[in-house]
Amino acid sequence: MTTSEAPSSHPFSEAARDAVYRAIFSRRDVRSQFLPEVIPDEVLGRLLMAAHHAPSVGFMQPWNFLLIRSAETKARVQGLFRKANEEARDQFAEGRKDLYSRLKLEGITDAPINLCITCDRERTGQTVLGRTHIKEMDLYSTVCAVQNLWLAARAEGIGVGWVSIFHQHELKEALGIPENIVPIAYLCLGYVSEFLDRPELEKAGWLSRLPLEGLVFHDHWGQTAGDKDPLAKTYQALRQQYGYA
């Protein structure tokens, strides 16, 4: 095989590739559809292993995974959410407050497992390959671990909901997280009665998905391809194939 031919051996099979895209397009932020069924240890182990194989700057692997099953701990965290959620509601204009109040934005006590993914910003020392100029790269790396877990969960039929309405210092205190550790994502995990065909906030009328065509620039910020966009057919084909994009 010549060098020019080698890349053809790298893509997944069509069925495997389709499964990856299907997981991406059907992934949802779950708040309301959790079932009480326990997640088997072997499935949970696969999800954590997927998260642990996320890319990380300087291969520092800055994450930890705090599993929460205790009803008492969940209730305490939910109380923190409720307090912050009331504060959040008051930050929106009058026309949005009522809609905000009707949204269910967490499934903390509904989900069998809660998971807090954290970032240890000092794991491999102060100077980290690839983080010498953009100090937040370790935080971004940990978010990649969140996404890996989320997509693996969708493939396993498990819903994930990201709860972000907390005072961070209160969440750290409730979970006993050390001062130097940064909570990145508080997640609710469990089997679900359904995965919605569209994101819950979109269905509720909060916001709609932006068209990708207006978000892709070519060679210079703000420069779009307009009616001659060579990628437009691909976007449309994906919308038709998966019904999600």
C-alpha positions as CSV (number, residue, x, y, z in Angstrom):
1,M,0.0,0.0,0.0
2,T,1.4,3.4,-0.9
3,T,1.4,6.4,1.4
4,S,-1.4,8.1,-0.6
5,E,-3.6,5.0,-0.2
6,A,-3.1,4.6,3.5
7,P,-5.8,7.0,4.8
8,S,-8.5,4.9,3.2
9,S,-7.9,2.2,5.9
10,H,-8.6,4.6,8.8
11,P,-12.4,5.3,8.6
12,F,-14.8,3.2,10.6
13,S,-17.3,0.9,8.8
14,E,-20.4,2.7,7.6
15,A,-22.5,1.2,10.4
16,A,-20.0,2.2,13.1
17,R,-19.6,5.7,11.7
18,D,-23.4,6.0,11.6
19,A,-23.6,5.0,15.2
20,V,-21.2,7.8,16.2
21,Y,-23.2,10.5,14.4
22,R,-26.5,9.1,15.7
23,A,-25.2,9.4,19.3
24,I,-24.1,13.0,18.7
25,F,-27.4,14.1,17.1
26,S,-29.7,12.3,19.5
27,R,-27.8,13.2,22.7
28,R,-30.0,15.2,25.0
29,D,-29.7,17.1,28.3
30,V,-32.1,15.1,30.4
31,R,-34.1,16.6,33.3
32,S,-37.5,15.0,33.3
33,Q,-37.4,11.4,32.0
34,F,-35.3,9.5,34.5
35,L,-36.3,6.0,35.6
36,P,-35.4,4.4,38.9
37,E,-33.5,1.5,37.4
38,V,-30.0,1.0,38.7
39,I,-27.1,1.5,36.2
40,P,-25.1,-1.8,36.3
41,D,-21.5,-1.5,37.4
42,E,-20.2,-2.8,34.1
43,V,-22.0,0.0,32.2
44,L,-21.0,2.7,34.7
45,G,-17.4,1.4,34.4
46,R,-17.6,1.8,30.6
47,L,-18.8,5.4,30.9
48,L,-16.1,6.4,33.3
49,M,-13.5,4.7,31.1
50,A,-14.8,6.6,28.1
51,A,-14.5,9.8,30.0
52,H,-11.0,8.9,31.1
53,H,-9.9,8.5,27.5
54,A,-10.7,12.1,26.6
55,P,-7.9,14.3,25.1
56,S,-6.1,16.4,27.7
57,V,-3.5,19.1,27.3
58,G,0.0,17.8,28.1
59,F,-1.6,14.4,28.8
60,M,-2.2,15.8,32.3
61,Q,-5.5,14.0,32.8
62,P,-6.7,16.6,35.3
63,W,-10.1,15.0,36.1
64,N,-11.6,13.1,39.0
65,F,-15.0,11.5,39.1
66,L,-17.1,11.8,42.3
67,L,-20.0,9.4,42.2
68,I,-23.0,10.3,44.4
69,R,-25.6,7.7,45.3
70,S,-26.6,9.0,48.8
71,A,-30.2,10.3,49.0
72,E,-29.0,12.7,51.7
73,T,-26.2,14.2,49.6
74,K,-28.5,14.5,46.6
75,A,-31.1,16.3,48.7
76,R,-28.5,18.7,50.0
77,V,-27.2,19.5,46.5
78,Q,-30.8,19.9,45.3
79,G,-31.3,22.5,48.1
80,L,-28.3,24.4,46.8
81,F,-29.8,24.3,43.3
82,R,-33.2,25.6,44.4
83,K,-31.6,28.6,46.1
84,A,-29.5,29.5,43.1
85,N,-32.3,28.8,40.7
86,E,-34.5,31.5,42.4
87,E,-31.6,33.9,42.1
88,A,-31.2,33.0,38.4
89,R,-34.9,33.5,37.7
90,D,-34.7,37.1,38.9
91,Q,-31.9,37.9,36.4
92,F,-34.2,37.5,33.4
93,A,-36.6,40.1,31.9
94,E,-40.2,39.9,33.0
95,G,-41.3,38.2,29.7
96,R,-38.8,35.3,30.3
97,K,-39.3,34.8,34.1
98,D,-42.6,32.9,33.8
99,L,-41.2,30.6,31.1
100,Y,-38.0,30.1,33.2
101,S,-40.1,29.1,36.2
102,R,-41.9,26.4,34.2
103,L,-38.7,24.8,33.1
104,K,-37.4,21.7,34.9
105,L,-33.6,22.3,35.0
106,E,-32.4,19.4,37.1
107,G,-33.0,15.7,37.9
108,I,-30.8,15.5,41.0
109,T,-33.1,13.3,43.2
110,D,-34.7,11.6,40.2
111,A,-31.5,10.2,38.8
112,P,-30.1,7.0,40.3
113,I,-26.5,8.4,40.1
114,N,-25.1,11.9,40.3
115,L,-21.6,12.5,39.2
116,C,-19.4,15.5,39.8
117,I,-16.4,15.8,37.4
118,T,-13.6,18.0,38.7
119,C,-10.4,19.5,37.5
120,D,-7.1,19.4,39.4
121,R,-5.2,22.3,37.9
122,E,-1.9,21.3,39.6
123,R,-1.9,17.6,38.7
124,T,1.4,17.6,36.8
125,G,2.9,20.8,38.3
126,Q,2.7,24.5,37.4
127,T,4.2,24.3,34.0
128,V,2.3,22.0,31.7
129,L,3.1,21.2,28.0
130,G,0.5,23.0,25.9
131,R,-0.8,25.1,28.8
132,T,2.1,27.5,28.9
133,H,0.2,30.3,27.1
134,I,-3.5,29.4,27.5
135,K,-3.9,28.6,31.2
136,E,-7.5,27.3,30.8
137,M,-6.6,24.4,28.6
138,D,-6.8,22.0,31.6
139,L,-10.4,23.2,32.2
140,Y,-11.2,22.6,28.5
141,S,-9.7,19.2,28.7
142,T,-12.0,18.2,31.5
143,V,-15.0,19.4,29.5
144,C,-13.8,16.9,26.8
145,A,-14.1,14.2,29.4
146,V,-17.7,15.3,30.1
147,Q,-18.5,15.1,26.4
148,N,-17.0,11.6,26.0
149,L,-19.1,10.3,28.9
150,W,-22.2,12.0,27.6
151,L,-21.9,10.4,24.1
152,A,-21.0,7.0,25.6
153,A,-24.0,7.3,27.8
154,R,-26.3,7.9,24.9
155,A,-25.0,4.8,23.2
156,E,-25.8,2.8,26.3
157,G,-29.3,4.3,26.5
158,I,-28.5,6.3,29.5
159,G,-29.6,9.9,29.9
160,V,-27.4,12.7,31.3
161,G,-28.4,16.0,32.6
162,W,-25.8,18.8,33.3
163,V,-26.8,21.0,36.3
164,S,-24.9,24.2,36.4
165,I,-27.0,26.5,38.6
166,F,-25.0,26.5,41.8
167,H,-22.8,28.7,43.8
168,Q,-19.6,26.8,43.2
169,H,-18.2,27.3,46.7
170,E,-21.4,25.9,48.2
171,L,-21.2,22.8,46.0
172,K,-17.6,22.2,46.9
173,E,-18.5,22.5,50.6
174,A,-21.4,20.1,50.3
175,L,-19.3,17.5,48.5
176,G,-16.1,18.0,50.5
177,I,-14.1,19.0,47.5
178,P,-10.7,20.5,48.4
179,E,-10.0,24.2,47.8
180,N,-7.6,23.6,44.9
181,I,-10.0,21.4,42.9
182,V,-12.5,23.0,40.5
183,P,-15.9,21.4,39.9
184,I,-16.5,21.4,36.2
185,A,-19.8,19.5,35.7
186,Y,-22.5,18.2,38.1
187,L,-24.3,15.4,36.1
188,C,-27.4,13.4,36.7
189,L,-27.3,9.9,35.2
190,G,-29.9,7.2,34.6
191,Y,-32.0,5.2,32.2
192,V,-34.9,7.2,30.8
193,S,-38.4,6.7,29.5
194,E,-37.5,8.5,26.3
195,F,-35.0,10.7,24.5
196,L,-36.8,13.8,23.2
197,D,-36.7,14.3,19.4
198,R,-35.4,17.9,20.0
199,P,-33.6,19.5,23.0
200,E,-36.0,20.3,25.8
201,L,-35.3,24.0,25.8
202,E,-36.0,24.2,22.1
203,K,-39.3,22.3,22.5
204,A,-40.2,24.7,25.4
205,G,-39.6,27.7,23.2
206,W,-36.6,29.1,25.1
207,L,-34.3,29.1,22.1
208,S,-34.0,27.4,18.6
209,R,-31.0,25.7,17.1
210,L,-29.0,28.1,15.0
211,P,-28.4,27.2,11.4
212,L,-24.9,26.0,10.9
213,E,-24.6,27.8,7.6
214,G,-24.4,31.1,9.4
215,L,-21.7,30.0,11.9
216,V,-19.1,28.7,9.5
217,F,-16.5,31.3,8.2
218,H,-13.9,30.8,5.5
219,D,-10.3,32.1,5.8
220,H,-11.4,35.3,7.6
221,W,-13.8,36.0,10.5
222,G,-17.2,36.9,9.2
223,Q,-16.6,35.7,5.7
224,T,-19.3,33.1,4.7
225,A,-19.7,31.2,1.5
226,G,-23.2,32.4,1.0
227,D,-25.3,30.6,-1.7
228,K,-22.1,28.9,-3.0
229,D,-21.3,27.1,0.2
230,P,-19.8,23.8,-0.8
231,L,-20.8,22.2,2.5
232,A,-24.5,23.1,2.2
233,K,-25.5,19.8,0.6
234,T,-23.8,17.9,3.4
235,Y,-25.6,19.8,6.1
236,Q,-28.9,19.2,4.4
237,A,-28.2,15.5,3.9
238,L,-27.4,15.1,7.6
239,R,-30.7,16.8,8.5
240,Q,-32.6,14.4,6.3
241,Q,-30.7,11.3,7.4
242,Y,-30.8,11.8,11.1
243,G,-33.6,14.3,11.7
244,Y,-31.6,15.9,14.5
245,A,-29.1,18.3,12.9
